[in-house]
Amino acid sequence: MRVNRRKFLGAGIAASFWSWSGGARAQGTSLAAGADGFVTLEAAPASLALGAAAPTPVLAYNGIVPGPLLRIRRGDTLKVRLVNKLARPTTLSFPGLRAANATMGFGGLTQPPVAPGARLDIRFAPPDSGFNLYMPHAGKLSTGQISQGLFGPIIVDEPTAPPVDLEALVVLSDWRLDGQGAVADLDDVKTARGAGRFGAVLSANAAPASLRLEAAPGARVRLRLANAATARLMTIAIEGAKTLIIAVDGQPSEAFEPLRNLIPIGPGARFELMFDMPREAGAVARFLLRGGDAAAIPGETDRPLIVFEAKGDAVAARTALAGLPANPRLPAEIALEASRRFDLTLSGGGDAPFAVNGVSFVDWPPTPAFQVGRGTPVTLGLVNKTAYPQAIRLNGHVARLLHSLDDGWEPYWRDILLVQPGKTVHAAFIADNPGKWPIESASPERRDAGLAAWFQVA
């Protein structure tokens, strides 16, 4: 679908999806900036049609869920004015970006929350190209605010984008509703200490899934995919197209095919995919939520999330699928033999709060879990002694997952590390971004239930 460029730049996209052809690709942010160069994000109550008898009361940025797309070129300065029209304090955080610590919006750690009726001007130049999400990080208020719709996408464009026929951006979430169509169980401690709040209603951008998009037969598609659910680990199955993963958690990777055409996307995770549409008119490429996870919705079967249909005139065949250039700001090698080594043990759940190294998070403690000097290589061990898969976010940095049997690493960077029950994951990173950084569950529910700490780069 072709999006009018003036409408895109002036007002954002209020439709149920973001997609645009290469010729109509938006530049700059999708919001109109004021005379001072700032775009405004207003956090306020709104409503969203999620298939219930009446619209669901939600919280939204500028009246839409997900919030407006923020889009800039790498090297440009992002200027955002957060206006809080909620009844409670909030913040605006950009957890996938490796920008300056003071601008990252970690309430109580790097800044006080923004009070109701107040506003805050935020400005920084993202150092990396990539696709990420913005959302609140306001302590125990975050779960309710994100669960009710406060999240949105941000793209920092690379200097030269790969040639594609269609770009699509899809933010997935799930919604747990009560009999009146309102968001349910926001303060359920037992659920937070267990599998988490899984909702039966799945959304793809601003509407219940599945989202249907059209592309020409043979068209090359770049799909940016994010999971904004607060607890659900989504296993996405791909049917009808050979797909390459070209970026993970906002960083380009060596291009690779997903194992068994399945992609596990934990809370907060982002994946960028490239594929060519089938050349037969009417054929489809489908992205399905794999069912059968008893921790989610018992008896849940596979459900289509996104369906691309080949429609219109076929396009000429392109060269073979390829990946993105590596980020030159990330090291080609990490000196593991010289690294500082730290282990974090995750425990609790059920009748007990979650904990990191025996300490259950309530508020930011005065001392960090560990401290290193700037430029230090770090090897991090995450030991999961809980009964649930855990998605742990490493803020301000990205890490290489280490192989368990040798000193190699996976061909991608991650800021969210998945650790299965009873397992240990090791990752390595360069502590090159000074400041106080949370290391915490990517699920705000689990963070509220105790899975959070912080580390300092001096």
TIPA-279677 format. One record per atom (N, C-alpha, C): x, y, z negated. Coordinates in steps of 0.1 Angstrom, whole numbers, plus 2048, in hexadecimal, padded with zeros to 3 digits. Layout:
BEGIN
XYZ;...
% end
This chain:
BEGIN
8087F4800;800800800;80980C800;805816808;80D823809;80782D7FF;80F8337F6;80B83C7EC;80F84A7F1;8058547F1;8088617F4;8138677EB;81E86C7F1;8298717E9;82687D7E1;81E8867E6;81B8927DD;81388E7D1;8098847D3;8018807C8;80A8797BE;8138717C3;81C8697BA;8248727B1;82A87D7B7;8338867B0;82B88F7A6;81F8927AB;81789D7A3;80F897798;80A88B798;80188778E;804879789;80E87278E;81086478B;80585B792;80584E78E;7FC845795;7F284178A;7E584478C;7DB840783;7D4833787;7D882E793;7D2821798;7D7815790;7D2809793;7D67FE78B;7E37F878E;7EB7FE797;7F87F879A;8018037A0;80E80179F;8188097A6;81D8007B2;81C8057BE;8237FE7C9;8248097D4;82F8087DB;8318127E6;83A80C7F0;8388107FC;84180C807;84E814806;85880F80D;86581680D;864824812;85B82781C;85A834821;85383E817;84B83880E;844841805;84A8417F7;85683C7F6;85C83A7E9;85E8487E2;8598487D5;8598547CE;8678577C9;86B8647C8;8778687C2;8748727B7;87D8737AD;87A87B7A2;870874798;86C87A78E;862874785;85487578C;84B86C787;83E86C78C;834876786;83A87E77D;832889777;83789677B;82E8A077C;8328AE77F;83A8B4773;8468B9776;84D8C076B;8498CE76A;84A8D375D;8478E175B;8528EA760;8508F775D;85A901762;8688FE75B;8688F874F;8748F5748;87A8E874C;8748E1755;8798D475A;8748C8752;86C8CA748;8678BF740;85A8B9745;8598AC745;84D8A5747;8478A2739;8398A2739;8338A072C;82C89272B;82F88B720;82887F71D;820881710;813881712;80A883707;804876702;8088736F5;8038666EF;7F586A6E8;7EB8636EC;7DD8666E7;7D485B6E9;7C985A6E2;7BF8506E4;7B98516F2;7B58456F7;7AF844704;7A7837705;7A2833710;79B827712;79F82071E;79E81271F;7A280A72A;7987FF72C;7957FD739;78C7F273D;7937E573E;7917DC734;7987CF734;78E7C3735;7827C673B;7797BB73D;76F7B9732;7707C0727;7667BF71C;75A7C7720;74F7C5718;7427CC71B;7447DB71C;74D7E0713;74F7EF713;75E7F1714;7637FD719;7717FF719;7787FE70C;7847F970C;78C7F76FF;7928046FB;7908086EE;7988146E9;7A78106E9;7AF8196EF;7BD8166EF;7C58236EC;7D28226EC;7DA82E6EB;7E282F6F8;7E483B6FD;7EA83C70A;7F384870C;7FC847715;804853719;7FC859725;7F9866724;7F286D72E;7E5866733;7DF85F72A;7D285972D;7D284C735;7DE847738;7DE83A73F;7E7830739;7E382373B;7EB818736;7EE80F742;7FB80C744;80781173E;808820741;81182773A;81383573B;819838749;81A84574C;81F84975A;82D84475C;830841769;83D83D76D;84784976C;852847765;85D851765;86784C76E;86B854778;875850782;87F85B785;88B858783;896862787;8A185B78D;8AA862793;8B685D799;8C185C78E;8CA85278F;8D5851786;8DD85D787;8E186377B;8E986F77A;8E087B778;8D387A77A;8CA885777;8C7885768;8C2890763;8BE891755;8AF88F754;8AB88674C;89D884749;89988E73E;88E895740;88989F736;87B89C734;878897727;86A892724;86689A717;85A89F717;8548A570B;84989C706;84B8966FA;84288D6F4;8388966EC;82B8956EE;82189C6E6;8198916DF;8198926D2;8128886CA;80488D6C6;7FA8876CD;7EC88A6CA;7E587D6C3;7EE8756BD;7E986A6B6;7E686E6A7;7DF8656A0;7DD868692;7E9865689;7F385E68E;7FE85A687;80B85E68E;81685E686;82386168D;827857698;82F85B6A1;8348526AB;8428576AF;84884F6B8;8548546BF;85484F6CD;85D8546D5;85F84F6E3;86C8496E5;86D83C6E7;87A8356E8;87C82F6F6;88882E6FA;88C828707;89681D704;8908116FE;8998076F9;8A2800703;89F800710;8A87FA719;8B380271F;8B480F71B;8BD818721;8CA819718;8D581A71E;8E281C716;8E682A715;8DC833712;8DE841711;8E3844702;8E5851700;8EA8566F3;8E18526E8;8E684E6DD;8DF8486D1;8D58526CC;8D885F6CB;8CF8696C5;8C286B6CD;8C28676DA;8B78696E3;8AD85D6E4;8B08526DD;8AA8466DF;89D8436D7;89A84C6CE;88D84C6C8;88A8416BE;89583D6B6;8938336AC;88E83A69F;88183A69D;87C841691;88283C684;88784567C;88C84266F;89B83F66F;8A083B67B;8AF83867C;8B6843683;8B184868F;8B8852696;8B085F696;8A485F692;89C86B691;88F869689;889873683;87C87267D;872870687;867869684;85C86768D;855875690;84F87669B;84888269F;83A882699;83788C691;82B88D689;81F88F692;81388B68E;80788F696;80689E698;8038A16A5;8028AF6A9;80F8B66AC;81A8AF6AA;8278B46AD;82C8AF6BB;8378B56BF;83D8B16CC;84C8B16CB;8528AA6D4;8618A86D4;8668A86E2;8708B06E5;8778B16F2;8828A76F2;88389E6FC;88D8946FD;89489670B;8A189670B;8A9898717;8B588F717;8B8888722;8C4880723;8C687C731;8D2878735;8D5873742;8D8864741;8CF85B746;8D184D745;8DE84974C;8E7842746;8F483F74D;8F3834757;8E882C757;8E7820760;8DA821768;8DB81B774;8CF81977C;8C780D776;8BA80D778;8B3801773;8A4804770;89D7F976C;88F7FA769;88D7F675A;8867FF753;8847FC745;876801741;873800734;86680572E;86980F724;860818722;860821716;85481E70D;856821700;84B81D6F6;84F8236E9;8468236DF;8498286D2;85381F6CA;85A8256C1;86381D6B8;8618246AA;8568236A4;85282B698;84F82268C;85881868A;85781067E;84A80767F;843805674;8387FC674;82C80167C;82C80D681;822813689;82380E698;82F80969B;8328056A9;8297FA6AE;8277F06A6;81F7E46AB;8117E96AF;80A7F06A7;7FD7F56AB;7FD7FE6B7;8078076B8;8088106C3;80B8096D0;8148006D0;8177F96DC;80C7EF6E0;8067E86D6;7FB7DF6D9;7EF7E66DF;7ED7F36DC;7E27FA6E1;7E58026ED;7F18006F3;7F3806700;7FE810702;8068136F8;81081D6F9;81D8176FE;81E81670B;82A811712;829816721;835817727;83581B735;84281873C;843819749;84F816750;858822753;86581F754;86F829759;878822762;87B82976E;885824777;88F82F779;89C82A778;8A783377C;8AD82D789;8AB834794;8AF82F7A1;8BE82E7A3;8C28247AA;8D08227AE;8D382C7B9;8DF8307BB;8E28397C6;8DD8357D4;8DF8287D7;8DA8227E4;8D28167E1;8C58177E4;8BC80C7E1;8BD8027EC;8BB7F57E9;8BA7EB7F4;8AE7ED7FD;8AF7EA80A;8A47EC812;8997E2810;88D7E780D;8817DE80B;8757E4812;86B7DC814;85F7E181B;8547E5810;8557DF804;84C7E27FA;8537E27EC;8517EC7E4;8557EB7D6;8487EA7CE;8497E17C4;83D7E07BB;8427E07AC;83B7E67A4;83F7E7795;8337E278E;8357D8785;82A7D277E;82E7D176F;8267D7766;8287D6758;81D7CC753;8217C174D;8187B7748;8157B9739;8097B6734;8077B6726;7FB7AC723;7F97AA716;7ED7A2712;7E67AA707;7D97A7706;7D07AF6FD;7C87A56F5;7C97A76E8;7C179F6DE;7B57A86DA;7A97A46DE;79D7AC6DC;7947A56D3;78C7AE6CB;7817A86C3;7747A76CB;7697A46C4;75D7A26CB;7577AF6D1;75C7BA6CC;7577C76D1;7617CD6DC;76B7C66DF;7747CA6EA;7807D36E4;7817D46D7;78C7DC6D1;7987D36CF;7A47DA6CF;7B07D26CC;7B07CD6BE;7B37C06BC;7B07B96AF;7BD7B56A8;7BC7B369B;7C67AD693;7D37B5693;7D37C2693;7DF7CA693;7E87C8687;7E17C667B;7E97C666F;7E87B8668;7E77AD670;7E77A066B;7F579B668;7F879B65B;806797657;80878865B;7FF780658;80077165B;80376F669;7FC776673;7FF774681;80D779684;81178467F;81E78A681;82978067D;827779672;83177066D;831762674;82776167D;825754684;829756693;82175269C;8247526AA;8227606B0;81B7696A8;8187776AD;80A7786B4;8077846B7;7FA7886BC;7FA7856CC;7F477A6D0;7F27776DE;7E477A6E2;7E27826ED;7D57866F1;7D077D6FD;7C477B6FD;7BE773709;7BD77B715;7BC788714;7BB791720;7C9795724;7CC792731;7D9796736;7D77A1740;7E07AB73F;7DF7B6748;7EC7B7751;7EA7BC75D;7F57BF766;7F37CE76A;7FB7D6765;7F97E5765;7EC7E875E;7E37F0764;7D87F575D;7CB7ED75E;7CC7E0762;7C07D8764;7C27CA760;7B87C375D;7BA7B475A;7C07AD766;7C97A4763;7CF79C76D;7C5792773;7C678F781;7D2791788;7D179E791;7DD7A3793;7DF7AE79C;7E27A97AA;7DA7AE7B4;7DC7AA7C2;7E27B67CA;7ED7B27D1;7F47BC7D9;7F57B67E7;7F77BF7F1;7F97BB7FF;8067BF804;80C7B780C;8187BA813;8187B4821;81F7B982A;81F7B4838;8267A6838;82179D841;828790842;837792845;83F78B83D;84E78C83E;854798837;84B7A1831;8517AD82A;85A7A981F;8647B181C;86D7AF811;8677B8805;8667B17FA;8607B77EE;86A7B87E3;86A7C37DC;8727C57D0;8677C67C4;8677BD7BB;85D7BD7B1;8647BF7A3;8607CA79D;8657CD78F;85A7C8785;85E7C077C;8557B9774;8597BA765;8507BF75C;8537C174E;8487BB746;84C7B773A;8427B1730;8417BB724;8357C1723;8337CB718;82B7C570D;8287B770E;8217B1703;8297B16F6;8237B26EB;82A7B36DE;82F7A66D8;82A79A6DE;82F78D6D8;8307836E3;8287836ED;8287786F7;834777700;83B76B6FF;845768709;83E762715;83F769720;83876572C;84175D735;83E751738;845749742;83E74B74F;845751759;83F754766;84374A770;839744776;83C73A781;83A74178F;84373E798;8427457A5;83E73A7B0;83473D7B8;8307357C2;82F73C7D0;8347367DA;83273C7E8;83C7457ED;8487467E6;85274F7EA;85F74B7E4;86A74B7EC;8777497E6;87C7567E0;87F7567D3;8817627CB;88F7637C5;89576E7C6;8A27717BF;8A077A7B4;8A67787A8;8A778179D;8B378A7A0;8B07977A1;8BB7A07A4;8BF7AA799;8B77AA78E;8BA7B2782;8B27AD776;8B97AE76B;8B37A975E;8B57B4754;8AA7B774C;8AB7C1741;8B17CE746;8AE7D2752;8B37DF756;8C07E075C;8C77D475D;8D57D4763;8D57CB76F;8DC7CF77A;8DD7C6785;8E57B9782;8E17AE788;8E87A1785;8ED79C792;8F5791791;8F778979D;8EA7837A1;8E77847AE;8DA77F7B3;8D97707B1;8CE76B7AB;8CD75C7A9;8BE7597A9;8BC74C7AD;8AE7477AD;8AA74279F;89E74579B;89A74178D;89973278D;89D72C782;89D71D780;88F718781;88C70F78A;87F70978C;87471378F;87871E795;86F729798;86772E78C;86E72E780;868733774;87073E76E;86A748769;871753762;86B755754;87275374A;86D75673C;870765739;86576C737;86677B734;86177D726;86A78071D;86678270F;86179070E;85B794702;8567A16FF;8617AC702;85E7B670A;8677C170D;8707BE719;8717B171E;87B7AE728;8767B4736;8807B673E;87E7BB74C;8867B3756;87F7AF761;8867A876C;8837AF779;88D7AF782;88B7B478F;88D7A8799;8837A77A2;88379B7AB;8837A07BA;8897987C3;88879B7D1;88378F7D8;87A7917E1;8757857E9;87078A7F6;86F781800;86878480D;85B77D80D;851785812;843780813;84377481D;83976B81C;837761826;834768833;83776183E;83576784B;828764851;82075C84A;81375884F;808762849;800768852;7F677184D;7EC76A843;7E9770838;7E076A82F;7E7761824;7F475E826;7FB75681C;7FE75F810;800759804;8027617F8;80F75C7F1;8157667EA;81F7637E0;8197667D2;81A75C7C9;81375E7BC;81D75D7B1;81A7657A6;82176579A;81776278F;819756789;80F750780;815750771;80C753768;80F75175A;80E742757;81973B754;81872D751;81172A744;807722744;7FF71E738;806713731;7FE70E727;80370271F;80C706713;80D713710;815716704;80B7176F8;80C70D6EF;80370C6E4;8057176DA;81071E6DA;8127296D2;80B7356D6;8067356E3;7FF7416E8;7F073E6E7;7EA73A6F1;7DB7386F1;7DA7296F3;7D57216E9;7D47126EC;7CB70F6F7;7CF706700;7C770370B;7C870C717;7D1716716;7D2720721;7D971972D;7D371C739;7D8716745;7DF72174D;7E671D758;7ED726760;7E3731765;7E773D765;7DF748769;7E7752773;7E175677E;7E875F787;7E976D781;7F5772781;7F878077C;7F978A788;800786793;80278E79E;8017867AB;7F978A7B5;7F87837C1;7FB78D7CD;8057897D5;8097917E1;80378A7ED;7FB7907F5;7F578A801;7FC79080D;800787816;80578C823;7FA79182C;7FB79D82F;7F07A3837;7F57AE840;7F07AE84C;7F47B9856;7FE7B3860;8057BC867;80F7B8871;81C7B386A;8217A8870;82E7A386A;8397AD86D;8437AD864;84E7B5865;85A7AD86A;8647B3870;86F7AC875;8777A586A;87D79A86C;884793862;89079B85E;89379B851;89F7A284C;8AA79984A;8B679E846;8C1796842;8BE78E835;8C7785832;8C577D826;8C3785819;8BB780810;8B9787803;8C67887FC;8C87947F6;8D57967EE;8D279E7E2;8DB79F7D9;8DA7A67CD;8DD7B57CD;8DF7BB7C1;8E27C97C0;8F17CA7BC;8F87D57BF;9057D77BB;9067D77AC;9117D17A7;9147D1798;9147DF792;9117E0786;9127ED77F;9217F077C;9277FA782;9357FC77F;938800771;92E80476A;93080975C;9317FD752;92E7F1757;92F7E574E;93C7DD752;9427D7748;94F7D174A;94E7C4752;9577C175B;9577B4762;95B7A9759;9637AB74F;9677A1745;9657A7737;96379E72D;9637A171F;96E798719;97779F711;98279870B;97C7906FE;977784701;97177D6F5;97B77A6EA;9877776EE;9927746E4;99577F6DB;99278C6DF;9947976D7;98879D6D0;97D7966D2;97079B6CD;96E79A6BE;9667A36B8;9617A26AB;9557986AB;95478F6A1;94A7856A2;940787696;933787699;92978968F;91E77F692;919779687;90D770688;901776681;8F6776687;8E977A681;8E076E680;8DC76A674;8D375F672;8C5764670;8BC75F679;8AE762679;8A6757671;89F75C667;89875265E;88A75765B;88274F654;87575364F;86A74F658;85E755656;85275265E;84974A655;83C749659;832742652;82E74A645;83174463A;82D74B62D;838755629;84475562F;84E75E62B;851769636;856774633;85977E63D;865779645;86677D651;87277B659;87E782653;88A77E656;896784650;8A278365A;8AB78C659;8B878C660;8C378B655;8CA780655;8D477D64B;8CF77E63D;8C277963B;8BC77962E;8B578562A;8B6790632;8B079D62F;8A479F637;8997A1631;88C7A4639;88B7B363A;88A7B7647;8897C664A;87C7CC645;87E7D763D;8727DF639;8747ED63E;8807F363C;884800642;8937FF645;89880964C;8A6808650;8AF809644;8B77FE641;8C07FF635;8CB809637;8D180C62C;8DC81762D;8E9811634;8EB804634;8F77FF63A;8F47F6646;8FC7F6650;8F97EE65C;8FC7DF65A;8F67D7662;8FA7C8662;9087C6666;90D7CE66F;91C7CE672;91F7DB678;92C7DF678;9317EB67D;93E7E8685;93F7EF691;94B7ED699;94F7FA69F;95C7FB6A3;9608076AA;95C8076B8;95B8136BE;9578146CC;96180D6D5;95C8066DF;9647FE6E8;9687F06E3;9637EC6D8;9667DF6D3;95E7D46D9;9647C96DE;95C7BE6E3;9567B66D7;94A7B26D8;9427AC6CE;93D79F6D3;93E7946CB;9387876CE;92D7866C3;9217856C7;9157846BE;90F7766BE;90D7706B2;9067646B1;8F87666AB;8EE7616B2;8E07626AD;8DC7546A9;8D975169D;8D6744698;8C7744694;8BF73D69B;8B073D699;8AC732690;8A9734683;8A572A67A;89672C677;88F733680;88073467F;87A729688;86D728687;86571E68E;86172469C;8657306A0;8607366AC;86B73B6B5;86973C6C2;8737436CA;8747516C6;8807566C7;8827646C3;88976C6CE;8847786D1;8897816DB;89078D6D3;89D78D6D3;8A47976CB;8AA7A26D5;8A77AE6D2;8AC7B96DA;8B87BF6D5;8C27C16DD;8CF7C86DA;8CE7D66E0;8CB7DF6D8;8C87ED6DD;8D57F46E0;8D57FD6EB;8E08056EE;8EB7FE6F6;8EA7F16F8;8F47E96FE;8EE7DD706;8F67D770E;8F27CB715;8FD7C1713;8F87B4713;9027A9710;90179E71A;90C79671B;90D78A723;90A77E71A;90077671E;8FE769717;90976071A;90F75A70F;91B751710;916743712;91D73B71A;91B72D71B;91F72670E;91771C70B;91A7156FE;92670C6FF;92A70770A;9346FD70B;942702711;94270F715;94F714719;94E723717;95872A71D;95973971A;953741725;94A73B72E;944743738;937749733;93175173D;925758739;91B758745;90F75B742;90575C74D;907767756;902767762;90577176C;8FC77D76B;8F778175F;8EF78C75D;8F179274F;8ED79E74D;8ED7A5740;8DF7A573A;8DF7A572D;8D27A5726;8D37AE71A;8C87B5717;8C67BC70A;8BC7B5701;8B57AB707;8AC7A26FF;8B1794700;8B478E6F5;8BA7816F4;8AF7776EF;8AC76D6F6;8A27636F2;8A97586EB;8A47546DF;8AA74A6D7;89F7406D3;8A07336D7;8967296D4;8977256C6;88C71F6C0;88D71B6B2;8987106B0;89F7126A5;8AA7096A2;8B670A6AA;8B77146B3;8C27156BC;8CB7226B8;8D77226BE;8DF72E6BC;8E37336CA;8E37406CC;8E77466D8;8F374F6D5;8FD74F6DE;9087586DD;9097616E9;90C76E6E6;90C7786F0;9187816ED;91D7876F8;9297906F6;92679E6FD;92A7A96F6;9287B66FC;9347BF6F7;9357CA6FE;93E7D56FA;9377DF6F3;93A7E26E6;9347EC6DE;9397FA6E3;9337FF6EE;93980B6F4;92F8176F2;9248166EB;91B8216EA;9198246DB;92082F6D7;9208336C8;9138366C2;9118336B6;9058366AF;8FF82B6A6;8F382D6A1;8EC823699;8E281C6A2;8E380F6A4;8DB8076AD;8D47FC6A7;8C67FB6A9;8BF7F06A4;8C37E36AB;8C37D86A4;8C47CB6A9;8B87C46A3;8AE7C06AB;8A17BD6A5;8997B56AF;88E7B06AA;8857A96B2;87F7B26BD;87F7AD6C9;8787B56D4;8697B66D2;8647AD6CA;8567AD6C6;8547B66BA;84D7C16BB;84B7CA6B0;8447C46A4;83C7BA6A7;8357B269C;8407AB693;8497A469A;85379D693;85D7A768C;85F7B2692;8687BC68C;8617C167F;8547C467F;84D7C8673;84D7BD669;84D7B066D;84D7A5664;85B7A165F;8657AA662;8727A865C;87E7A6665;87C7A4672;8877A167B;88D7AE681;8957B4679;89C7C067E;8A87C4675;8B27C967B;8BE7CE674;8C47D967D;8CF7DE679;8D67E8682;8E57E6681;8EC7EB68C;8FA7EB68C;8FF7F8690;90B7FB68D;911808690;91D807698;91E8106A3;92A8116AB;93081F6A7;93C81F6A2;94282B69D;94C8316A7;
% end
